[in-house]
């Protein structure tokens, strides 16, 4: 991010960052582009800027600011196109994480689906909305109370009309990794349907928590 642009390379969640995402385990394979700083706003850097615009609510459609959401979707699609291994894209099923609002809700936001369909060669990619949410829920604040995997898992179902052919690899795509609850819930539901598939999480950003050791570097 030193050049003032959104990161172009994916980073794997490792033993150092894993503890910051309470529901993830060492068995979960998750990757992200940038680090999001909660409560810091757009000015915190290009990752915050992209995430805020990407998540802009559908009530802003038709307003001058909507162009920034569209631009963030295109930017995210371009980053994924360059960062993901072509061999992975050849064999993987790309699954967008269901948004918090159901398709019947006027606030439904298809930003993740549109992002995947804007990737290079999207017409040749296996993009499936195979994971559905059965009810609308209110989105949690990035730093507030959130549902756990058990509660979220009750809201997710597999679209049986999209299960064939069974994938050998699945990429679950989401914008922001916070606790990991949504990913874990989605992974459980998809693994039950596709027990032989390897499942990965790909995120535009992860919420980074302050390093507690920094407070011990203060000189008095």
Secondary structure, 3 states (H helix, E strand, C coil): CCCCCCCCCCEECCCCCHHHCCCCCCCCEEEEEEEECCCCCHHHCHHHHHHHHHCCCHHHCCCCCHHHHHHHHHHHHHHHHHHCCHHHHHHEEEEECCCCCCCCCCCCCCHHHHHHHCCCCHHHCEECCCEEECCCCCCCCCCCCCCCHHHHHCCEEECHHHCCCCCCEEEEEEEEECCCHHHHHHHHHHHHHCCCCEEEEEEEEEECCCCHHHHHHCCC
